[in-house]
């Protein structure tokens, strides 16, 4: 190996390790690696920012903007209501919603599809007298499977198409992934529906529901409260006091024998049912003033694309602007210590905002902030929005499917039409995008080109081929699929495709096999993350909202992974070899 090949492989290894650690922001890691690549002469300066103009990155931005518009429509809730009315029982309801989620995910980003299904899932759980636990993980897995079927179903497919275009001059067609994605999705969905009842419907050892997950709230002890005179140790069974303020001054340290006095302000951690009981009995009151008249309770979850991720609770200006108040913050799956006061708590993906306020004003604000509501009936107010944005998107899908134009041009035209028609507020839409992922993608593309340009991809592919029996493309494709499956829980799936696409192309060259086979294996493997709650945002959201344990992901997902991976491998061999 040359020094440049060693340098780019070391840089790639460090990059993947930094991604896997989860200690650093992904865009900062990617930009740092790009800067190092340029400094070492591995990335030409004239290609340094080429990723930002890459068609795959542009298409991801366009799809996210379009999904933002479609997510405001209540058409999905109406369709789901009709579906649920015909499906009685948790198993039938789960099957119907899983099929709907997979179909929806084939035409849009899978994170957006999962966000659209959240209120429907909670309504289905109430209708079936079940809990969201029985539905949310299957919905998350269904959106990952549905994304396998089309070019725009998930970013890894777009990036694999871009890599194929760079290697051969022509990318994948809109439905080229369907030959492998549909069998893989059907096999995975079948395994999911057969196995999920055994893995998730056993309530005997089920953890607490979402409503029983910890929430943080600021309370006061009003005059005459039963809390007055009680010590923190005596109240520990009902709630934990994380901070206490008396006459404007914080008491520290807090001891089990510290007694509560009327007028004290407490930062407590408890479950929402206990908090609701405290407030209803008058033993405690919220520290914030009451909201405007006509207020209703509203719950919303912080999605991965929300600009609220990382924001302190004290910076939620939209709550006051809507004449509302924050009741509590439901703490998501990620454990963290409450320090300071509620205003200092930084929101994370999966946190739930418990609000009281004018419902329409809150719904509008939460839609703009990509914080999906958690009850379908909260969205069933007012007339249905116009159908033309959905029709415009459908026309874009058809135009791409028939190969009339490149996806970036087609969906750019759809986004422009939505903006000109007033359905898309472009400035707000761009501000709400998850720019960390987009910048990461744009920074990774020149690094992927450097892996190929230095010859490192060829050397790495040759090393992998040397470990396999000669003239066995089936084993080489299987190795690429397994490598992607093994790495995707640790590395962002789009970054994984960019990093390994040059290796996949070189492996195809060594095996004298069409590169389409290896690139599809890479894209499919990068999307099959059914064993961890942290490898994909949808799994993280499901874990935080459904009251699952970590073990529920691998326990539910291993048959889905085996079935979908086996079906994908066989389909690749039949169609592309």
Secondary structure, DSSP 8 states (H G I E B T S, - for coil): --HHHHHHHHHHHHHHHHHHH--S-HHHHHHHHHHHHHHTTSS-GGGTTGGGG-HHHHHHHHHHHHHHHHHT--HHHHHHHHHHHH--SHHHHHHHHHHHHHHHHTSS-HHHHHHHHHHHHHHHHHHTT--GGGTHHHHHHHHHHHTTSSTTSSHHHHHHHHHHHHHHS----TTTTHHHHHHHHHHHHHHHHHHHHHHH--GGG----GGGSEEEEEEE--TT-TTTT-BHHHHTTT-EEEEEEETTEE--S--TT-B--TT-EEEEEEEHHHHHHHHHHTS-EESS----TTEEEEEEE--TT-TTTT-BGGG-HHHHHTT-EEEEEE--SS-----S-GGG-B--TT-EEEEEEEHHHHHHHHHHTT--BS-GGGG--S----SHHHHHHHHHHHHHHTTSS-HHHHHHHHHHHHHHTTS--HHHHHHHS-HHHHHHHHHHHHHHHHHHHTTHHHHHHHHHHHHS-TT-HHHHHHHHHHHHHHHHTTS-HHHHHHHHHHHHHHHHHHTT--HHHHHHHHHHHHH---S-SSSSHHHHHHHHHHT--HHHHHHHHHHHHHHHHHHHHHHHHHHH-
